Amino acid sequence: MAYINGCASLSPQNSLDFNEFLKGIIEYEDLFLQSVKPNYKEYMKPIEARRMSKTVKNGIICSQKAMEQAEINMPDAIIVGTGLGIITDTERFLENMLENDEQFLTPT
């Protein structure tokens, strides 16, 4: 059995801050939407964040916000999901694989 004690979301609206959510709706005409970029410096040191992918940083931030909301420091589990959030990294990896004949790829 699982219980949800806290949740957080990054989306094309300002959904990370529950107090500001939907106060200023952002309208888009683009075909593909991106989430509102959080201020990473509020959640982690730049030296820590510099080698993380955007997806990893966003997952960490949402996890921190969910833990704050649940008022816990050490959860039993954290579940993180993404729609198409990692597709950009996957495309970049596959393009590098093709361009470099499957050699000289970075481990991340």
C-alpha positions, 0 to 999 in steps of 0.5 A: 500500500502506498500513501501520497504525503506530498507532491510537486510539479514542474509544468508550462505554468508556474506549478512549483509554487502553490501560492502563485499557481494559476495567478498569472496564466502563461499562454502559449502558441507553440506546438511543444511546451516546456516547463517553467524553469525554476531558479536552480540556485535556490535548491542546489549549489551551482557546482553540484548542478553543473554536471547534472542534466536538466531532467535530474535537476528538475527531479531533485527540485520536485522531490525537495518540494514534495518532502517539504509539503509532506513535512518529512526529512527521510521518505521511504520512497520518492516517485518521479515521472516525466512525460517527454522530459528526457527526449531531448537528452535521448536525441542528443545521445543518439545523434552523438552515437551516429556522428562518432560511429559509436565511439567517444561518448560521454558516460552521462 
